[in-house]
Structure formats: C-alpha cells, structure tokens
C-alpha cells in the first residue's frame, strides 16, 4: 500500500485543536490491528467537541473507518466538522443506527402483577394453540379415514420404527431395574409381617396399572418427544415448513398426523413390553429375596391382577402417546427460526409432556378408582 493510501491523522495543538485526516480509512487499509489501536488512541486524546475536524481530504471512507471517528466523537457529530459530500451518507447511516431506541425490557418478578399477567397470557396462548392443534388433527384424521390410500403411510411406519422399536432397549433396562427395586423394598416389609405371598399382588397391580404405563410414557416423552420437537424446530430454522406451505403440503396431514398415530400405536405395545420386563425383574428379585419360585409367581399373577387393569394400562398407553405427540408438535411448530428458541422449545416440550402425562394419570386414577379391584 502506497503512502498516499495509508490512513493518516494530523493533530495541531492550538486553541482550539485542529484535526486533519487523509488517506483511505477503509477496511483493507485498517487491517493491521496496530494501525487501528494507534489511530484510536490518537483520536481519544483530542477533545471532540472543542476541536475542529477536517475530513475533506479523505480519499476513501467506509463504515469501519467512520466508526473509529464516531466512537471518538462520543457517538454524535462535533460542532466543527468539515466533511466531503460523498462521505456524508456513511455518517448519516451510522447516525441513524445509533439513534434507534431499543425498548428496555425489565424483568418483573413472577409474583408481581405484570409477571402474573404475562404468564397468564402465555398460558392462554399455548392453550388456544393446543386446542387448535387438536381441532386440525381431528379434521386431518377424518380426511385420512375417508381416503386412506392417500394417507402418509411411509411417515407413520418410519415413526413407529423410530419411536417404538428403537425405544425397546431403554424401556426394558429401566423397567427391569424398577421391578427389581420395587420387589426388594416390598419383600423386606412383607417378610416382617409374614405376608410374603402378597408380593405378587403388589408387583402386579403397581406395575400393570400404574408404573408400567407411566414409566414408558416418561421415557418416550424424554426420548421421542424431544426428538419430534427438535425435528420440527430445525425445519422451522431451515425454512422447510414455509416451503411445504408454498408447495401446498399442509403441516397437519404430513407432520402431525403421522407422529400422533405412530405414538398411539407404539405406546400400548411399549407398555406391554415394559410391564413384562418389569415383572421379570420383580420375579427375579422375589426369587432371591423371599425364595418365591417363578412357577408360583406366574400362576398367581392372573388372579392377583384382574383383567380390567390390563385394559386400563393399554388405554393409558394410547392416551399418553397422543398427548406426548401433540405437546411435542405444538412446541415444535412454535419455535422461532433461531438456535436459542430451538433449545428452549425442546426443553419446555419435554417438561410439559411429562407434566401432562402425570396429570392424565391422575385423571385415570380418579375416573377408574372403582374398576379392577
């Protein structure tokens, strides 16, 4: 770079001080950090409002060079400034950007009136959106039943594989360990009172009616629910959702319906699988702790657990699966096109899905309190 192109700064000590700049104050001329630090230090040594500034001899100026002057001036033009007409627009843009007033958001405590109002509005928005999602799913399900040959069969099959088959290992492991723990704890208490034979009743009722469906639902909510939300969120970030609407492909029929049906089919099967493995774990622990044989355990289990309890467990699986899919899709479609919203939406989806599952389980317990005993 020639000396004529190098950025220069001349400061005359007088009353008032005079500052004259020349050369190219552009990014390629200011690439050296040492040059920028030297010019910035020299500019800061001059009282901006009292000095006279002559920038008419600049042979080139871009936003990088102009920002150096702007920062030295305290983000406002000095009263004595001489500027070339072709550089006026650069400072006008910086001045306009600097005067944009961003709204100051003060975080109100959750117990304040503003905080409670904000949270109530957010909850109402989520509730209205969730109800609308259920309505759209009902319409899509009607269309699917009227024209099943045009249904998203490939998407349903793929989701059953990912949500159901690939979750067999983790549900089996956790179910077996829960069965072992529950059997050990119950056996210790029952042996104290001489009620060893009632271990089958406790394990059968607790696992088949409550723990099996609830455990499978929590695992699926954390594993598959988060995956669904993340998939839809990434599609929002990459603008695939907008592209689908442009192509005339509705989100509900191609994205939400397959996942809800897949979870409604997979969850009852996972509940049966989790029940069976958990009972095996409990049976193994009962053999070690109390000496109950596997034959006795299997013979007493049908009488200890009436048939309605199995149907209640399967019904819970269907309901829990639909709720998890709907919650995951709801938060996935509400994600904004940025990575921060994607992370927050996925976390909120898992927490909400687990909470909804526990609330639904409580409703089942109240509605069917006199059934199966």
URZI-V732248 format. One record per backbone hydrogen bond with DSSP energy under -0.5 kcal/mol. NH is the residue of the N-H (numbers start at 1). CO is the residue of the C=O. E is the energy in kcal/mol with one decimal. If there is no record, write none. Layout:
NH/CO/E, NH/CO/E
This chain:
5/2/-0.8, 6/2/-1.1, 8/22/-2.6, 10/20/-3.2, 12/10/-0.5, 12/18/-3.3, 13/11/-0.6, 14/12/-0.9, 18/12/-1.9, 19/52/-3.0, 20/10/-2.8, 21/54/-2.1, 22/8/-1.8, 23/57/-0.8, 24/5/-1.9, 25/23/-0.8, 25/60/-2.9, 26/24/-1.2, 29/26/-0.6, 30/26/-1.4, 31/28/-0.5, 33/31/-0.5, 35/32/-0.6, 36/32/-1.7, 37/33/-2.6, 38/34/-2.2, 39/35/-2.5, 40/36/-2.7, 41/37/-2.2, 42/38/-2.0, 43/39/-2.4, 44/40/-2.2, 45/41/-1.0, 46/43/-1.3, 48/46/-0.7, 51/47/-1.7, 52/17/-2.6, 53/80/-2.7, 54/19/-2.9, 55/53/-0.6, 55/82/-3.1, 57/21/-0.5, 58/55/-1.2, 59/23/-1.5, 60/23/-1.1, 62/25/-1.7, 65/25/-0.6, 66/62/-2.6, 67/63/-1.9, 68/64/-1.1, 69/65/-1.4, 70/66/-2.6, 71/67/-2.5, 72/68/-1.8, 73/69/-2.0, 74/71/-1.2, 75/70/-2.7, 81/79/-0.8, 82/53/-2.9, 83/81/-0.5, 87/84/-1.5, 88/85/-1.1, 91/87/-1.3, 92/88/-1.9, 93/89/-2.1, 94/90/-1.9, 95/91/-2.6, 96/92/-2.3, 97/93/-2.4, 98/94/-2.0, 99/95/-1.1, 100/97/-0.8, 102/100/-0.8, 105/103/-0.7, 106/104/-0.7, 107/105/-0.5, 108/106/-0.8, 112/109/-1.4, 116/112/-2.9, 117/113/-2.4, 118/114/-2.5, 119/115/-2.4, 120/116/-2.3, 121/117/-2.3, 122/118/-2.4, 123/119/-2.5, 124/120/-2.5, 125/121/-2.4, 126/122/-2.4, 127/123/-2.6, 128/124/-2.7, 129/125/-2.3, 130/126/-2.4, 131/127/-2.5, 132/128/-2.4, 133/129/-1.9, 134/130/-2.1, 135/131/-2.3, 136/132/-2.4, 137/133/-2.3, 138/134/-2.1, 139/135/-2.0, 140/136/-2.5, 141/137/-2.5, 142/138/-2.0, 143/139/-2.2, 144/140/-2.3, 145/141/-2.2, 146/142/-1.9, 147/143/-2.1, 148/145/-0.5, 150/147/-1.4, 151/148/-1.6, 153/151/-2.1, 156/152/-2.1, 157/153/-2.7, 158/154/-2.5, 159/155/-2.3, 160/156/-2.2, 161/157/-1.9, 162/158/-2.3, 163/159/-3.0, 164/160/-2.2, 165/160/-1.3, 166/161/-2.0, 167/164/-1.0, 168/165/-1.5, 171/167/-1.9, 172/168/-2.1, 173/169/-2.3, 174/170/-2.3, 175/171/-2.4, 176/172/-2.5, 177/173/-2.0, 178/174/-2.4, 179/175/-2.3, 180/176/-2.1, 181/177/-2.6, 182/178/-2.7, 183/179/-2.1, 184/180/-2.4, 185/181/-2.4, 186/182/-2.3, 187/183/-2.6, 188/184/-1.8, 189/185/-1.3, 190/186/-2.8, 191/187/-2.4, 192/188/-1.0, 193/189/-1.0, 194/191/-0.6, 195/190/-3.0, 198/195/-1.3, 199/196/-1.7, 200/197/-0.7, 202/198/-2.0, 203/199/-2.6, 204/200/-2.7, 205/201/-2.3, 206/202/-2.2, 207/203/-2.4, 208/204/-2.2, 209/205/-1.7, 210/205/-0.6, 210/206/-1.0, 211/206/-3.5, 212/207/-2.7, 214/210/-2.2, 215/211/-3.0, 216/212/-2.3, 217/213/-2.2, 218/214/-2.3, 219/215/-2.2, 220/216/-2.4, 221/217/-2.6, 222/218/-2.1, 223/219/-2.3, 224/220/-1.8, 225/220/-2.2, 226/221/-0.8, 227/223/-0.9, 228/224/-2.5, 229/225/-2.2, 230/226/-2.5, 231/227/-2.5, 232/228/-2.4, 233/229/-2.5, 234/230/-2.6, 235/231/-2.0, 236/232/-1.6, 237/233/-2.3, 238/234/-2.7, 239/236/-1.0, 240/235/-2.1, 241/235/-1.4, 243/239/-1.6, 244/240/-2.2, 245/241/-1.7, 246/242/-2.0, 247/243/-2.0, 248/245/-1.1, 249/244/-3.1, 250/248/-0.7, 254/250/-1.4, 255/251/-2.6, 256/251/-1.4, 257/252/-3.1, 259/255/-0.7, 260/256/-2.4, 261/257/-2.5, 262/258/-2.2, 263/259/-2.2, 264/260/-2.4, 265/261/-1.7, 266/262/-2.7, 267/263/-2.5, 268/264/-0.5, 269/265/-0.8, 270/266/-2.5, 271/267/-2.4, 272/268/-2.2, 273/269/-2.3, 274/270/-2.9, 275/271/-2.7, 276/272/-2.4, 277/273/-2.3, 278/274/-2.5, 279/275/-2.4, 280/276/-1.9, 281/277/-2.2, 282/278/-2.5, 283/279/-2.7, 284/280/-2.4, 285/281/-2.2, 286/282/-2.3, 287/283/-1.9, 288/284/-1.7, 289/285/-3.0, 290/286/-2.0, 291/286/-1.1, 292/286/-1.5, 297/293/-2.1, 298/294/-2.4, 299/295/-2.1, 300/296/-2.2, 301/297/-1.4, 302/298/-0.7, 304/300/-2.0, 305/301/-1.8, 306/304/-0.6, 309/306/-1.4, 310/306/-0.6, 310/307/-1.2, 311/307/-1.4, 312/308/-2.4, 313/309/-2.2, 314/310/-2.2, 315/311/-2.6, 316/312/-2.4, 317/313/-1.8, 318/314/-1.9, 319/315/-2.3, 320/316/-3.2, 321/317/-2.3, 322/318/-2.1, 323/319/-2.4, 324/320/-2.6, 325/321/-2.2, 326/322/-2.4, 327/323/-2.6, 328/324/-2.4, 329/325/-2.5, 330/326/-2.5, 331/327/-2.2, 332/328/-1.9, 333/329/-2.4, 334/330/-0.9, 335/332/-0.8, 338/336/-2.9, 342/338/-1.5, 343/339/-2.0, 344/340/-2.2, 345/341/-2.8, 346/342/-2.0, 347/343/-2.1, 348/344/-2.6, 349/345/-2.1, 350/346/-1.9, 351/347/-2.1, 352/348/-2.5, 353/349/-2.5, 354/350/-2.3, 355/351/-2.1, 356/352/-2.8, 357/353/-2.3, 358/354/-2.2, 359/355/-2.3, 360/356/-2.6, 361/357/-2.2, 362/358/-2.0, 363/359/-2.0, 364/360/-2.3, 365/361/-2.2, 366/362/-1.8, 367/363/-2.8, 368/364/-2.7, 369/366/-1.0, 371/368/-1.2
